[in-house]
Each structure stands twice: as C-alpha cells, then as structure tokens.
Amino acid sequence: MKRTMLIFSCILLAGALLVPAVDAHFLSHPDADDVRGRLDLRRVSLVRDGAELDVTVRTHERFRDRDLLEGGFSIHFDSRGARGSDFSLRMDLNEGRPWCTLSDRQGFSRYETKGTRGRRSFACSFARAELKPTRHIHWRVRSGSNETKDLAPDQGWFRH
C-alpha cells in the first residue's frame, strides 16, 4: 500500500511539473528590412506562458530614447474575432523609463507596467485575462517615429 501511494505521488508530482511546459505557447514573426529609420521592425513575438502574455519587438537598428518619444511601438489586439482592435498596448517611455500601457477600444488605460528595453528590443508582460479573449487572439504591430512607420504584418493580422 505504501509503495503504491509513493508511486502515485511521484506520478502526480511529475505531471504537475510538466503543466507549465505544456501550457507555454510561442509565436515569433520576422519582418523585412523594408522602411528607413531606427524603428524598422525586425521580429515580433508573443508568448503565452500560463496566464501571462509576453510581447517583444525587435528592430533592425539600434533605437534611441528620442525615437520612442517620437512614436514608439503599438500592438493592437483583436481578442473577440471582429477583426478590429479591442485593445492596444503602447510601448514607449514614461519619465525616461520603458513603460507599457494596455488600453481598451475607447482609449481607457486598463493596465500599466514597467517595460524592458534593449538596444534593439522592447518587451512587456501582462495578464492574458486583461484582453478578455473569447476567440483566438489576432494581433499586429505598428512602429512609428518622425522618420519611420512600419507594420508587422504589412497587411492583415497574426493569429495566436
């Protein structure tokens, strides 16, 4: 009996350790070097790890704080299948620090958090529940400054 309980406990523990790996979902999309300027998108990725969504934007060139102040990055989410933007994630600077703001369709801020900035990247994480998804999440990315405007994908939406 003790041996059966020990084996059963080991199986449950092993199953519990595997759950986060099974739930992780990663999508990464390249974008061509197709516009001039520092905010030309190179790769965009969306990772669902349990209840969190991690968004990362990478550029072909290094960008400066000034580029972010002039435009930054916007990620638009269609979480209800209507092919319109239900939520948008703004990635820019707030008091000189990387900052992320998730807003609803009406422009009301729903969630704000500190972002992570590299020389050619910007990343944010937030709870997937904030999007209130009823369908697969469709998303697209826009970068913009005075010198650069780029979309990924160039037309349409990515599906997650």
C-alpha positions in Angstrom: 0.0 0.0 0.0 2.8 2.4 0.9 4.6 1.6 -2.3 1.5 2.2 -4.4 1.0 5.6 -2.7 4.6 6.5 -3.3 4.4 5.6 -7.0 1.1 7.5 -7.3 2.6 10.6 -5.6 5.6 10.6 -7.9 3.3 10.4 -11.0 1.3 13.3 -9.7 4.4 15.4 -9.0 5.9 14.7 -12.4 2.6 15.7 -14.0 2.4 18.9 -12.0 6.0 19.8 -13.1 5.1 19.3 -16.8 2.0 21.6 -16.8 3.8 24.9 -17.3 5.8 23.5 -20.2 2.7 22.2 -21.9 0.8 25.5 -21.4 3.6 27.6 -22.9 2.8 28.9 -26.5 5.3 30.9 -28.5 4.9 32.7 -31.8 7.6 34.8 -33.5 7.3 36.5 -36.8 10.0 38.1 -38.9 9.5 41.4 -40.7 11.6 42.6 -43.7 14.0 45.4 -43.7 11.5 47.4 -45.6 11.5 51.0 -44.3 14.1 53.6 -43.4 14.8 54.5 -39.9 15.6 53.1 -36.5 12.2 51.7 -35.6 12.0 49.4 -38.7 10.6 46.2 -37.2 12.8 43.0 -37.5 10.9 40.4 -35.4 7.8 40.5 -33.2 6.9 37.7 -30.8 4.0 36.9 -28.5 4.5 34.2 -25.8 1.7 32.9 -23.7 3.1 31.3 -20.6 0.3 30.2 -18.3 -1.8 33.3 -17.5 0.8 35.8 -18.8 1.4 37.3 -22.3 4.9 38.5 -23.1 5.3 40.8 -26.2 8.7 41.5 -27.6 9.5 43.8 -30.5 12.9 43.8 -32.2 14.3 46.3 -34.7 16.9 46.1 -37.5 18.8 49.0 -36.0 19.5 50.4 -32.5 17.0 52.9 -31.5 17.3 55.9 -29.1 15.0 57.2 -26.4 14.2 60.1 -28.8 12.8 57.5 -31.3 10.5 56.2 -28.6 9.4 59.6 -27.5 8.5 60.5 -31.1 6.4 57.4 -31.6 7.4 54.1 -30.0 5.5 50.8 -30.6 1.8 49.9 -30.6 0.5 46.4 -30.6 -3.2 46.0 -31.5 -5.2 43.0 -30.3 -8.4 41.6 -31.7 -9.5 39.2 -28.9 -13.1 38.8 -29.9 -12.9 37.9 -33.6 -14.4 41.1 -35.0 -11.2 42.0 -37.0 -10.9 45.3 -35.2 -8.7 46.4 -32.4 -10.3 45.6 -29.0 -7.1 46.6 -27.0 -3.8 48.3 -27.8 -0.5 48.0 -26.0 1.6 51.2 -26.1 5.4 50.7 -25.6 7.3 53.9 -25.0 9.0 56.0 -22.3 7.5 57.4 -19.1 9.8 59.8 -17.2 12.7 58.3 -19.1 11.9 54.6 -18.3 10.5 51.9 -20.6 6.7 51.8 -20.0 3.8 49.8 -21.3 0.1 50.8 -21.2 -2.7 48.5 -22.2 -5.8 50.4 -23.3 -9.3 49.4 -24.4 -11.1 50.4 -27.6 -12.3 53.6 -26.0 -8.7 54.6 -25.0 -9.1 54.0 -21.3 -6.0 52.6 -19.6 -6.6 49.1 -18.2 -3.1 48.1 -17.1 0.3 49.8 -16.8 3.6 48.2 -16.1 7.3 48.8 -16.5 8.8 47.5 -19.8 12.2 46.1 -20.6 14.3 47.9 -23.2 17.4 46.7 -25.0 19.4 48.4 -27.8 17.2 46.9 -30.4 14.3 45.5 -28.4 11.4 46.4 -26.2 9.4 43.9 -24.1 6.2 43.9 -22.0 4.3 41.3 -19.9 0.7 41.4 -18.8 -2.1 39.1 -17.8 -3.9 37.4 -20.7 -7.2 37.9 -18.8 -6.8 41.7 -19.4 -7.7 41.0 -23.1 -10.9 39.2 -22.1 -10.5 36.8 -25.1 -13.5 35.0 -26.5 -11.6 33.7 -29.6 -8.1 33.2 -30.7 -6.1 36.4 -30.3 -5.3 38.2 -33.6 -2.6 40.9 -33.3 -0.4 43.3 -35.3 2.4 45.7 -34.5 3.0 49.3 -35.6 6.1 51.3 -35.0 6.3 54.9 -35.6 8.5 58.0 -35.3 9.1 61.1 -37.3 11.2 59.1 -39.7 9.8 55.6 -39.6 6.4 54.0 -39.9 6.3 50.2 -40.2 3.7 47.4 -39.8 4.0 43.8 -39.0 2.5 42.0 -40.8 2.4 44.5 -43.6 -1.2 43.6 -44.2 -3.7 41.7 -42.0 -3.2 40.2 -38.6 -1.1 37.5 -36.9 -3.1 34.7 -35.2 -2.2 33.4 -31.7 
